[in-house]
Amino acid sequence: MDRQFNLADQHLARAGVNRKIAATVESFVLVPFLLRGTNLISLVLERAIQKLAVPGIAGFEPPLSLPDIHERMFWHPRHTSDQAHIWLRNRISEAAASIARVE
């Protein structure tokens, strides 16, 4: 399977844990529904487990510590003073801040 390792995969590989990947999805939202009725497990963001409660699917702390994920915004410098781009960056920042306040 040709895929790029994410941060969690990299961390697990350094700890000597090699996952056997049965499927990949484009969105974490699909994971609980794909796991139901199988003996598969997955790494899922804690927030997703809390928000996507699916009967028959349980969430547990991983057996080893994994690094936190920090989201960042990047853009080309030519967009820094563009009013529409500023508006979009502000909306994204506000949405992220409101999620953090709820937790």
A tleap script that builds the chain and sets N, CA, C and O, in Angstrom:
source leaprc.protein.ff14SB
mol = sequence {
  NMET ASP ARG GLN PHE ASN LEU ALA ASP GLN
  HIE LEU ALA ARG ALA GLY VAL ASN ARG LYS
  ILE ALA ALA THR VAL GLU SER PHE VAL LEU
  VAL PRO PHE LEU LEU ARG GLY THR ASN LEU
  ILE SER LEU VAL LEU GLU ARG ALA ILE GLN
  LYS LEU ALA VAL PRO GLY ILE ALA GLY PHE
  GLU PRO PRO LEU SER LEU PRO ASP ILE HIE
  GLU ARG MET PHE TRP HIE PRO ARG HIE THR
  SER ASP GLN ALA HIE ILE TRP LEU ARG ASN
  ARG ILE SER GLU ALA ALA ALA SER ILE ALA
  ARG VAL CGLU
}
set mol.1.N position { 0.849 -1.167 0.000 }
set mol.1.CA position { 0.000 0.000 0.000 }
set mol.1.C position { 0.897 1.233 0.000 }
set mol.1.O position { 1.746 1.390 0.878 }
set mol.2.N position { 0.708 2.098 -0.978 }
set mol.2.CA position { 1.523 3.293 -1.104 }
set mol.2.C position { 0.846 4.438 -0.367 }
set mol.2.O position { -0.157 4.978 -0.831 }
set mol.3.N position { 1.401 4.805 0.787 }
set mol.3.CA position { 0.805 5.879 1.562 }
set mol.3.C position { 1.890 6.587 2.353 }
set mol.3.O position { 2.945 6.019 2.635 }
set mol.4.N position { 1.619 7.822 2.702 }
set mol.4.CA position { 2.543 8.617 3.494 }
set mol.4.C position { 2.220 8.410 4.974 }
set mol.4.O position { 1.057 8.456 5.375 }
set mol.5.N position { 3.247 8.183 5.773 }
set mol.5.CA position { 3.028 8.001 7.206 }
set mol.5.C position { 2.675 9.322 7.859 }
set mol.5.O position { 3.327 10.339 7.623 }
set mol.6.N position { 1.621 9.301 8.696 }
set mol.6.CA position { 1.245 10.499 9.432 }
set mol.6.C position { 2.067 10.582 10.717 }
set mol.6.O position { 2.909 9.723 10.979 }
set mol.7.N position { 1.821 11.610 11.505 }
set mol.7.CA position { 2.584 11.828 12.732 }
set mol.7.C position { 2.487 10.644 13.686 }
set mol.7.O position { 3.494 10.227 14.258 }
set mol.8.N position { 1.291 10.100 13.862 }
set mol.8.CA position { 1.117 8.956 14.764 }
set mol.8.C position { 1.869 7.735 14.244 }
set mol.8.O position { 2.517 7.037 15.025 }
set mol.9.N position { 1.797 7.465 12.942 }
set mol.9.CA position { 2.539 6.344 12.353 }
set mol.9.C position { 4.038 6.492 12.595 }
set mol.9.O position { 4.715 5.529 12.953 }
set mol.10.N position { 4.548 7.702 12.397 }
set mol.10.CA position { 5.973 7.944 12.603 }
set mol.10.C position { 6.365 7.678 14.050 }
set mol.10.O position { 7.395 7.058 14.314 }
set mol.11.N position { 5.551 8.144 14.980 }
set mol.11.CA position { 5.823 7.963 16.400 }
set mol.11.C position { 5.778 6.471 16.772 }
set mol.11.O position { 6.650 5.980 17.488 }
set mol.12.N position { 4.768 5.767 16.285 }
set mol.12.CA position { 4.652 4.336 16.570 }
set mol.12.C position { 5.824 3.559 15.979 }
set mol.12.O position { 6.341 2.645 16.621 }
set mol.13.N position { 6.246 3.904 14.777 }
set mol.13.CA position { 7.378 3.224 14.145 }
set mol.13.C position { 8.648 3.409 14.966 }
set mol.13.O position { 9.429 2.471 15.124 }
set mol.14.N position { 8.858 4.630 15.494 }
set mol.14.CA position { 10.029 4.871 16.352 }
set mol.14.C position { 9.959 4.032 17.628 }
set mol.14.O position { 10.994 3.673 18.190 }
set mol.15.N position { 8.746 3.719 18.089 }
set mol.15.CA position { 8.562 2.904 19.295 }
set mol.15.C position { 8.590 1.409 18.966 }
set mol.15.O position { 8.434 0.575 19.858 }
set mol.16.N position { 8.788 1.068 17.683 }
set mol.16.CA position { 8.866 -0.330 17.287 }
set mol.16.C position { 7.517 -0.979 17.003 }
set mol.16.O position { 7.425 -2.204 16.918 }
set mol.17.N position { 6.474 -0.174 16.856 }
set mol.17.CA position { 5.135 -0.688 16.579 }
set mol.17.C position { 4.861 -0.506 15.091 }
set mol.17.O position { 4.860 0.616 14.585 }
set mol.18.N position { 4.631 -1.605 14.401 }
set mol.18.CA position { 4.293 -1.546 12.983 }
set mol.18.C position { 2.851 -1.984 12.817 }
set mol.18.O position { 2.489 -3.115 13.140 }
set mol.19.N position { 2.036 -1.074 12.310 }
set mol.19.CA position { 0.617 -1.376 12.145 }
set mol.19.C position { 0.386 -2.167 10.868 }
set mol.19.O position { 1.100 -2.004 9.879 }
set mol.20.N position { -0.624 -3.026 10.910 }
set mol.20.CA position { -1.102 -3.707 9.710 }
set mol.20.C position { -2.348 -2.962 9.268 }
set mol.20.O position { -3.395 -3.049 9.910 }
set mol.21.N position { -2.233 -2.242 8.190 }
set mol.21.CA position { -3.323 -1.366 7.756 }
set mol.21.C position { -4.231 -2.129 6.795 }
set mol.21.O position { -3.803 -2.563 5.724 }
set mol.22.N position { -5.493 -2.284 7.199 }
set mol.22.CA position { -6.476 -3.013 6.392 }
set mol.22.C position { -7.225 -2.082 5.454 }
set mol.22.O position { -7.672 -2.511 4.390 }
set mol.23.N position { -7.371 -0.816 5.828 }
set mol.23.CA position { -8.117 0.143 5.009 }
set mol.23.C position { -7.688 1.552 5.380 }
set mol.23.O position { -7.238 1.803 6.498 }
set mol.24.N position { -7.828 2.448 4.449 }
set mol.24.CA position { -7.611 3.863 4.727 }
set mol.24.C position { -8.853 4.625 4.264 }
set mol.24.O position { -9.542 4.211 3.331 }
set mol.25.N position { -9.120 5.732 4.924 }
set mol.25.CA position { -10.281 6.555 4.580 }
set mol.25.C position { -9.844 8.012 4.491 }
set mol.25.O position { -8.814 8.399 5.043 }
set mol.26.N position { -10.627 8.797 3.804 }
set mol.26.CA position { -10.323 10.214 3.636 }
set mol.26.C position { -10.766 11.047 4.834 }
set mol.26.O position { -10.287 12.165 5.022 }
set mol.27.N position { -11.679 10.509 5.646 }
set mol.27.CA position { -12.216 11.274 6.758 }
set mol.27.C position { -12.344 10.400 8.001 }
set mol.27.O position { -12.822 9.268 7.928 }
set mol.28.N position { -11.916 10.932 9.135 }
set mol.28.CA position { -12.041 10.199 10.388 }
set mol.28.C position { -13.492 9.917 10.744 }
set mol.28.O position { -13.774 9.021 11.539 }
set mol.29.N position { -14.412 10.672 10.161 }
set mol.29.CA position { -15.836 10.499 10.448 }
set mol.29.C position { -16.300 9.090 10.064 }
set mol.29.O position { -17.226 8.556 10.675 }
set mol.30.N position { -15.674 8.500 9.075 }
set mol.30.CA position { -16.067 7.165 8.600 }
set mol.30.C position { -15.571 6.036 9.497 }
set mol.30.O position { -16.156 4.954 9.503 }
set mol.31.N position { -14.517 6.268 10.243 }
set mol.31.CA position { -13.842 5.194 10.977 }
set mol.31.C position { -14.763 4.393 11.898 }
set mol.31.O position { -14.768 3.166 11.800 }
set mol.32.N position { -15.543 5.012 12.787 }
set mol.32.CA position { -16.370 4.195 13.689 }
set mol.32.C position { -17.344 3.278 12.942 }
set mol.32.O position { -17.625 2.165 13.386 }
set mol.33.N position { -17.845 3.751 11.823 }
set mol.33.CA position { -18.808 2.953 11.058 }
set mol.33.C position { -18.127 1.782 10.357 }
set mol.33.O position { -18.736 0.726 10.187 }
set mol.34.N position { -16.883 1.957 9.951 }
set mol.34.CA position { -16.142 0.869 9.317 }
set mol.34.C position { -15.673 -0.167 10.333 }
set mol.34.O position { -15.530 -1.343 9.996 }
set mol.35.N position { -15.434 0.256 11.568 }
set mol.35.CA position { -14.964 -0.663 12.597 }
set mol.35.C position { -16.077 -1.557 13.142 }
set mol.35.O position { -15.831 -2.690 13.558 }
set mol.36.N position { -17.291 -1.037 13.134 }
set mol.36.CA position { -18.413 -1.771 13.731 }
set mol.36.C position { -18.539 -3.153 13.098 }
set mol.36.O position { -18.562 -3.287 11.874 }
set mol.37.N position { -18.621 -4.184 13.949 }
set mol.37.CA position { -18.787 -5.552 13.489 }
set mol.37.C position { -17.494 -6.228 13.050 }
set mol.37.O position { -17.531 -7.322 12.487 }
set mol.38.N position { -16.351 -5.590 13.298 }
set mol.38.CA position { -15.061 -6.189 12.921 }
set mol.38.C position { -14.193 -6.331 14.170 }
set mol.38.O position { -14.581 -5.899 15.256 }
set mol.39.N position { -13.027 -6.934 14.011 }
set mol.39.CA position { -12.060 -6.989 15.103 }
set mol.39.C position { -10.927 -5.984 14.869 }
set mol.39.O position { -9.852 -6.107 15.456 }
set mol.40.N position { -11.172 -4.999 14.017 }
set mol.40.CA position { -10.176 -3.984 13.702 }
set mol.40.C position { -10.155 -2.887 14.763 }
set mol.40.O position { -11.132 -2.670 15.479 }
set mol.41.N position { -9.021 -2.204 14.842 }
set mol.41.CA position { -8.884 -1.037 15.716 }
set mol.41.C position { -8.294 0.106 14.899 }
set mol.41.O position { -7.767 -0.105 13.806 }
set mol.42.N position { -8.388 1.302 15.432 }
set mol.42.CA position { -7.853 2.460 14.727 }
set mol.42.C position { -7.432 3.524 15.727 }
set mol.42.O position { -7.958 3.606 16.837 }
set mol.43.N position { -6.483 4.324 15.309 }
set mol.43.CA position { -6.157 5.531 16.051 }
set mol.43.C position { -7.100 6.617 15.553 }
set mol.43.O position { -7.185 6.877 14.353 }
set mol.44.N position { -7.803 7.244 16.480 }
set mol.44.CA position { -8.756 8.292 16.130 }
set mol.44.C position { -8.556 9.433 17.113 }
set mol.44.O position { -8.267 9.208 18.288 }
set mol.45.N position { -8.711 10.652 16.629 }
set mol.45.CA position { -8.599 11.797 17.523 }
set mol.45.C position { -9.611 11.682 18.656 }
set mol.45.O position { -10.753 11.280 18.437 }
set mol.46.N position { -9.193 12.033 19.853 }
set mol.46.CA position { -10.059 11.951 21.027 }
set mol.46.C position { -11.370 12.692 20.810 }
set mol.46.O position { -12.431 12.199 21.190 }
set mol.47.N position { -11.306 13.869 20.205 }
set mol.47.CA position { -12.501 14.666 19.951 }
set mol.47.C position { -13.484 13.889 19.062 }
set mol.47.O position { -14.697 13.995 19.239 }
set mol.48.N position { -12.963 13.118 18.117 }
set mol.48.CA position { -13.832 12.344 17.224 }
set mol.48.C position { -14.564 11.254 17.992 }
set mol.48.O position { -15.747 11.018 17.748 }
set mol.49.N position { -13.885 10.592 18.907 }
set mol.49.CA position { -14.529 9.544 19.705 }
set mol.49.C position { -15.675 10.140 20.520 }
set mol.49.O position { -16.746 9.543 20.626 }
set mol.50.N position { -15.444 11.307 21.088 }
set mol.50.CA position { -16.470 11.955 21.908 }
set mol.50.C position { -17.661 12.396 21.077 }
set mol.50.O position { -18.803 12.265 21.517 }
set mol.51.N position { -17.417 12.910 19.894 }
set mol.51.CA position { -18.497 13.461 19.063 }
set mol.51.C position { -19.206 12.406 18.220 }
set mol.51.O position { -20.386 12.560 17.903 }
set mol.52.N position { -18.509 11.348 17.857 }
set mol.52.CA position { -19.068 10.352 16.941 }
set mol.52.C position { -19.394 9.056 17.672 }
set mol.52.O position { -18.975 7.980 17.247 }
set mol.53.N position { -20.127 9.153 18.752 }
set mol.53.CA position { -20.491 7.952 19.510 }
set mol.53.C position { -21.293 7.012 18.620 }
set mol.53.O position { -22.361 7.371 18.122 }
set mol.54.N position { -20.773 5.816 18.426 }
set mol.54.CA position { -21.433 4.804 17.598 }
set mol.54.C position { -21.637 3.571 18.470 }
set mol.54.O position { -20.677 3.075 19.060 }
set mol.55.N position { -22.864 3.064 18.564 }
set mol.55.CA position { -23.110 1.856 19.368 }
set mol.55.C position { -22.187 0.717 18.932 }
set mol.55.O position { -22.016 0.453 17.741 }
set mol.56.N position { -21.600 0.054 19.923 }
set mol.56.CA position { -20.706 -1.064 19.640 }
set mol.56.C position { -19.262 -0.673 19.439 }
set mol.56.O position { -18.410 -1.537 19.230 }
set mol.57.N position { -18.971 0.616 19.498 }
set mol.57.CA position { -17.597 1.096 19.331 }
set mol.57.C position { -17.180 1.798 20.621 }
set mol.57.O position { -17.863 2.706 21.096 }
set mol.58.N position { -16.054 1.368 21.177 }
set mol.58.CA position { -15.555 1.955 22.423 }
set mol.58.C position { -14.228 2.656 22.163 }
set mol.58.O position { -13.451 2.237 21.304 }
set mol.59.N position { -13.981 3.705 22.898 }
set mol.59.CA position { -12.719 4.432 22.803 }
set mol.59.C position { -11.880 4.197 24.037 }
set mol.59.O position { -12.399 4.177 25.153 }
set mol.60.N position { -10.587 4.020 23.844 }
set mol.60.CA position { -9.643 3.787 24.929 }
set mol.60.C position { -8.387 4.616 24.695 }
set mol.60.O position { -8.062 4.960 23.559 }
set mol.61.N position { -7.695 4.929 25.761 }
set mol.61.CA position { -6.394 5.581 25.646 }
set mol.61.C position { -5.432 4.615 24.968 }
set mol.61.O position { -5.480 3.415 25.237 }
set mol.62.N position { -4.560 5.110 24.095 }
set mol.62.CA position { -3.564 4.203 23.488 }
set mol.62.C position { -2.603 3.691 24.558 }
set mol.62.O position { -2.402 4.353 25.576 }
set mol.63.N position { -2.009 2.522 24.338 }
set mol.63.CA position { -1.118 1.935 25.350 }
set mol.63.C position { 0.212 2.663 25.498 }
set mol.63.O position { 0.968 2.377 26.426 }
set mol.64.N position { 0.506 3.587 24.609 }
set mol.64.CA position { 1.697 4.410 24.769 }
set mol.64.C position { 1.347 5.846 24.422 }
set mol.64.O position { 0.388 6.113 23.698 }
set mol.65.N position { 2.128 6.748 24.942 }
set mol.65.CA position { 1.861 8.175 24.756 }
set mol.65.C position { 2.127 8.575 23.311 }
set mol.65.O position { 3.148 8.211 22.727 }
set mol.66.N position { 1.193 9.330 22.746 }
set mol.66.CA position { 1.361 9.852 21.390 }
set mol.66.C position { 1.435 11.368 21.453 }
set mol.66.O position { 0.837 11.981 22.337 }
set mol.67.N position { 2.162 11.981 20.524 }
set mol.67.CA position { 2.295 13.443 20.565 }
set mol.67.C position { 0.982 14.136 20.234 }
set mol.67.O position { 0.154 13.609 19.491 }
set mol.68.N position { 0.806 15.322 20.795 }
set mol.68.CA position { -0.351 16.138 20.457 }
set mol.68.C position { -0.238 16.602 19.008 }
set mol.68.O position { 0.858 16.716 18.459 }
set mol.69.N position { -1.380 16.864 18.409 }
set mol.69.CA position { -1.419 17.386 17.048 }
set mol.69.C position { -1.711 18.879 17.133 }
set mol.69.O position { -2.645 19.300 17.814 }
set mol.70.N position { -0.916 19.661 16.447 }
set mol.70.CA position { -1.095 21.108 16.420 }
set mol.70.C position { -1.363 21.533 14.982 }
set mol.70.O position { -0.550 21.294 14.090 }
set mol.71.N position { -2.504 22.159 14.773 }
set mol.71.CA position { -2.876 22.630 13.436 }
set mol.71.C position { -2.251 23.999 13.203 }
set mol.71.O position { -2.130 24.810 14.121 }
set mol.72.N position { -1.862 24.236 11.967 }
set mol.72.CA position { -1.266 25.512 11.591 }
set mol.72.C position { -1.854 25.970 10.263 }
set mol.72.O position { -2.303 25.150 9.462 }
set mol.73.N position { -1.850 27.277 10.031 }
set mol.73.CA position { -2.243 27.832 8.733 }
set mol.73.C position { -0.999 28.388 8.059 }
set mol.73.O position { -0.162 29.034 8.689 }
set mol.74.N position { -0.900 28.123 6.777 }
set mol.74.CA position { 0.194 28.665 5.974 }
set mol.74.C position { -0.408 29.260 4.711 }
set mol.74.O position { -1.388 28.739 4.178 }
set mol.75.N position { 0.173 30.340 4.239 }
set mol.75.CA position { -0.283 30.939 2.998 }
set mol.75.C position { 0.872 31.680 2.358 }
set mol.75.O position { 1.853 32.029 3.014 }
set mol.76.N position { 0.739 31.908 1.082 }
set mol.76.CA position { 1.758 32.644 0.347 }
set mol.76.C position { 1.743 34.099 0.818 }
set mol.76.O position { 0.669 34.663 1.031 }
set mol.77.N position { 2.898 34.706 0.983 }
set mol.77.CA position { 2.962 36.091 1.469 }
set mol.77.C position { 2.135 37.083 0.651 }
set mol.77.O position { 1.684 38.095 1.186 }
set mol.78.N position { 1.933 36.808 -0.629 }
set mol.78.CA position { 1.162 37.764 -1.442 }
set mol.78.C position { -0.290 37.867 -0.977 }
set mol.78.O position { -0.977 38.830 -1.316 }
set mol.79.N position { -0.771 36.874 -0.194 }
set mol.79.CA position { -2.150 36.893 0.292 }
set mol.79.C position { -2.293 37.537 1.678 }
set mol.79.O position { -3.407 37.694 2.179 }
set mol.80.N position { -1.180 37.904 2.285 }
set mol.80.CA position { -1.209 38.407 3.657 }
set mol.80.C position { -2.125 39.615 3.822 }
set mol.80.O position { -2.834 39.708 4.824 }
set mol.81.N position { -2.128 40.533 2.878 }
set mol.81.CA position { -2.967 41.726 3.025 }
set mol.81.C position { -4.242 41.672 2.190 }
set mol.81.O position { -4.979 42.657 2.133 }
set mol.82.N position { -4.514 40.552 1.548 }
set mol.82.CA position { -5.744 40.389 0.771 }
set mol.82.C position { -6.932 40.306 1.729 }
set mol.82.O position { -6.962 39.451 2.615 }
set mol.83.N position { -7.917 41.203 1.548 }
set mol.83.CA position { -9.038 41.298 2.489 }
set mol.83.C position { -9.854 40.004 2.577 }
set mol.83.O position { -10.263 39.611 3.669 }
set mol.84.N position { -10.090 39.353 1.467 }
set mol.84.CA position { -10.842 38.096 1.494 }
set mol.84.C position { -10.058 37.015 2.217 }
set mol.84.O position { -10.625 36.211 2.958 }
set mol.85.N position { -8.770 37.002 2.000 }
set mol.85.CA position { -7.918 36.005 2.654 }
set mol.85.C position { -7.844 36.262 4.152 }
set mol.85.O position { -7.871 35.325 4.950 }
set mol.86.N position { -7.752 37.525 4.529 }
set mol.86.CA position { -7.756 37.897 5.953 }
set mol.86.C position { -9.070 37.440 6.591 }
set mol.86.O position { -9.070 36.867 7.680 }
set mol.87.N position { -10.185 37.696 5.906 }
set mol.87.CA position { -11.490 37.291 6.421 }
set mol.87.C position { -11.526 35.780 6.645 }
set mol.87.O position { -11.964 35.322 7.701 }
set mol.88.N position { -11.068 35.003 5.662 }
set mol.88.CA position { -11.076 33.544 5.779 }
set mol.88.C position { -10.183 33.078 6.928 }
set mol.88.O position { -10.590 32.218 7.709 }
set mol.89.N position { -8.992 33.620 7.045 }
set mol.89.CA position { -8.090 33.233 8.143 }
set mol.89.C position { -8.713 33.550 9.492 }
set mol.89.O position { -8.601 32.759 10.429 }
set mol.90.N position { -9.372 34.703 9.600 }
set mol.90.CA position { -10.030 35.070 10.860 }
set mol.90.C position { -11.161 34.107 11.205 }
set mol.90.O position { -11.311 33.717 12.363 }
set mol.91.N position { -11.958 33.722 10.211 }
set mol.91.CA position { -13.061 32.770 10.469 }
set mol.91.C position { -12.505 31.422 10.932 }
set mol.91.O position { -13.038 30.824 11.867 }
set mol.92.N position { -11.445 30.942 10.292 }
set mol.92.CA position { -10.833 29.670 10.687 }
set mol.92.C position { -10.291 29.765 12.107 }
set mol.92.O position { -10.491 28.854 12.909 }
set mol.93.N position { -9.606 30.865 12.423 }
set mol.93.CA position { -9.069 31.057 13.783 }
set mol.93.C position { -10.183 31.100 14.822 }
set mol.93.O position { -10.055 30.508 15.894 }
set mol.94.N position { -11.269 31.794 14.513 }
set mol.94.CA position { -12.401 31.879 15.440 }
set mol.94.C position { -13.049 30.510 15.645 }
set mol.94.O position { -13.413 30.158 16.767 }
set mol.95.N position { -13.193 29.742 14.572 }
set mol.95.CA position { -13.789 28.409 14.686 }
set mol.95.C position { -12.911 27.506 15.551 }
set mol.95.O position { -13.418 26.775 16.402 }
set mol.96.N position { -11.613 27.555 15.336 }
set mol.96.CA position { -10.693 26.739 16.136 }
set mol.96.C position { -10.731 27.153 17.604 }
set mol.96.O position { -10.719 26.302 18.493 }
set mol.97.N position { -10.777 28.449 17.852 }
set mol.97.CA position { -10.834 28.932 19.239 }
set mol.97.C position { -12.126 28.517 19.911 }
set mol.97.O position { -12.121 28.189 21.097 }
set mol.98.N position { -13.232 28.522 19.183 }
set mol.98.CA position { -14.504 28.127 19.795 }
set mol.98.C position { -14.519 26.638 20.120 }
set mol.98.O position { -15.117 26.235 21.117 }
set mol.99.N position { -13.882 25.826 19.311 }
set mol.99.CA position { -13.778 24.387 19.594 }
set mol.99.C position { -12.952 24.183 20.858 }
set mol.99.O position { -13.322 23.381 21.716 }
set mol.100.N position { -11.852 24.891 20.980 }
set mol.100.CA position { -10.984 24.753 22.147 }
set mol.100.C position { -11.707 25.182 23.418 }
set mol.100.O position { -11.506 24.581 24.474 }
set mol.101.N position { -12.554 26.221 23.332 }
set mol.101.CA position { -13.294 26.690 24.524 }
set mol.101.C position { -14.313 25.662 24.974 }
set mol.101.O position { -14.539 25.508 26.174 }
set mol.102.N position { -14.932 24.955 24.045 }
set mol.102.CA position { -15.974 23.976 24.375 }
set mol.102.C position { -15.363 22.811 25.145 }
set mol.102.O position { -16.001 22.265 26.045 }
set mol.103.N position { -14.168 22.435 24.814 }
set mol.103.CA position { -13.534 21.292 25.472 }
set mol.103.C position { -13.130 21.706 26.845 }
set mol.103.O position { -12.573 20.904 27.593 }
savepdb mol mol.pdb
quit
